[in-house]
């Protein structure tokens, strides 16, 4: 038996003991997870520094703070989320108990990503624990140090049978995917997402796929460019552009392109100083492979700002490309790096058309003062989520379901949505053995009279 | 041909005409009209397909469908409207809501046992949600399939909602195309293939599958009523119902009474010779007839057991003392054969259910409220009805679907609309209040960070919000005038 197989079996046995069912147990595990984050802040920050050159404050702002928020929310609301939900009754069920009961699914597989290895791997875990499941956690091997720290330290806080951490690369992941789970939660690329769903189909296992794509950012010419560019610059260069919902490219009219470039130049200087390479809050590309990939995307384009790089450090300066051609390489795949192409369009009509000709993105950004224009863009496009006049922050609102559509993914999470996604919503109808007379309408021998009674009583 | 139908459906969808609620309402009304006007033809097709009685058709298929459509028409505006969500301090001045949107082109693969309800009920949700839909009825219910192909285009938009008939190869050809959702009702083995095909396009799926739905009868309940309800549920449509009680679990001491109760009820429902009853159905085709007959091999029926291959007739049959590991207990019966497996008590029944795959439905007949709660808590299933069978299907406020091998996703009423929509998270901010954002920008220092966490993160809007608002407006003013 492989290591993966035995870990999954152990998790299943642990689940079958029923110990994760009582809410007290789940709350206890959630509090332990919280304690893990508070007590091990240093270890987490150090791992992230080695993986992605993330600064301490960057870690707090983008990884641990949202995680703590999710845990607190789950602890506060668990009783409410897990309670039976009565539903609307009809005439035939008026004397009955009718409700939806959330239940654990069983053993969930969580495959994390490397760009926010803690938030993206542990946020689904919060939902899995809250919903009463066991969970096998597979952090990304690309963020190697974080994976190691997770593997060593998490078992010191959480139940080690119910929530094992499995590290490893492609072959370990493939071995895991052969096992039977009750849900697979994957964050990463579309190509691997397909393989995950295919593997899951063999066991009829439902999946949540948080994928990516090219998130467009449209800037209306009549908006406060100074503020718009600040927010876009921030959103783009956080984590060196390695964010699934980073604004991938900008669409704007040619008349404002130069101003956009200038405002962004100012912001880059304000945020990252004249020499981002030496600045603590500016990150690095995660590895050589991705470094080379992003560098290759810049080829053939006009660099308006930045473009400097240092392969030894996997450093790429905050870079803005202007007058980018639609056919260029940088517009063919998700950039996932600190390179922001600007494509000029004649107006919002062309922008909408441009967006609709492409795969549905994970996020869509619209910068405009004109509410009607914003509503129009929303109505005439589709995307996982849409944010007007800012970047990224819809991720932090736990009441909003976070997820993709089409090639950007399926399913959603955050807050109660995680709990719901990782629960089975069981329909329950509790009747009594009396009032049998009412049922005679449905029994054979059938007559037209009986049928007409039934038709009048049944309306949903 | 399949490719053409899908292409046309997509082009029709991209024209944008399904977006307007009026259009969707018009299509739903037309569908309603079709069912009202064509009841006789539909009933005739079903009689030919599966010997469905003229009353069972409205009872089991059409009334539910009509209600589904009426509900969708009545509630569409409400379902399709933006749904505001709870704001936090950070977003107190913003518009925060979930906007339901159409997915695009949905593929609906219907089943043969209730060919109208199971094919058209998902279609109601697809239309309501603003999608196009390619409808693929099951070729096993051939007359219904051909009738649907003839009728639907006369009432609904022909490009948006094409009907594609055919067998395995046509379905495989369809599954190669790209859809935005695939809704499949049928067996687990085909369900796997559907999901695998969908994975190539990253298409989400709803799989309404089946399994063996257990039916536990407690010894201290009103057996007479319990047996009437179980008999009805089991032998309706000749047992060919995904949520039919597949087998009975009860204590040995009441087995005889259970058999008697069923015998009496059968007499009442179908007379001494069910073969002559207008209300008793037939098996859909020779293959399934043989399949069910083979399952019975080696058993002596305590009730029924007669059959007639020329009519695909199998009498309502009950088998007692069936061993748990027999062939009969390995696959979903989907026929008028009801095995009784004896257990020593409810605990053993619970263990029995849990040792097997999660069923689509679980039935518990018991008057003890606490015992019922215990059994529900210690098992899982798609849905559960206590003291009756199948009725949870009829309440559209309850999501209908499976779990584990019995399926994924759920539908009925608003749940279908939600299932076939994309729930898009929307946050509309303004370009003002930039000061609120200061703490998130680099250079990031501790002081700014703690201000940010106090201000924004996860805290719901409350009485302090006005104070913060004024403070933020003041900072805004300072910032803008700086």
Interface residues (C-beta under 8 A of the other chain):
Chain A: X21 X55 X57 X58 X60 X61 X65 X66 X69 X72 X73 X87 X88 X89 X90 X92 X93 X98 X100 X101 X103 X105 X106 X182 X190 X193 X194 X197 X198 X200 X201 X202 X204 X206 X209 X211 X223 X224 X227 X228 X230 X231 X234 X270 X271 X272 X279 X280 X281 X282 X367 X369 X371 X374 X378 X379 X382 X383 X384 X385 X386 X387 X388 X389 X390 X393 X394 X396 X397 X398 X399 X400 X401 X402 X405 X406 X407 X409 X410 X411 X412 X424 X425 X426 X427 X428 X429 X430 X431 X432 X433 X434 X436 X439 X442 X443 X444 X445 X446 X447 X448 X450 X451 X454 X455 X458 X459 X460
Chain B: X19 X53 X54 X55 X56 X58 X59 X63 X64 X67 X68 X70 X71 X85 X86 X87 X88 X90 X91 X96 X98 X99 X101 X103 X104 X180 X188 X191 X192 X195 X196 X198 X199 X200 X202 X204 X207 X209 X221 X222 X225 X226 X228 X229 X232 X268 X269 X270 X271 X277 X278 X279 X280 X365 X367 X372 X376 X377 X380 X381 X382 X383 X384 X385 X386 X387 X388 X391 X392 X394 X395 X396 X397 X398 X399 X400 X403 X404 X405 X407 X408 X409 X410 X413 X422 X423 X424 X425 X426 X427 X428 X429 X430 X431 X432 X434 X437 X440 X441 X442 X443 X444 X445 X446 X449 X452 X453 X456 X457 X458
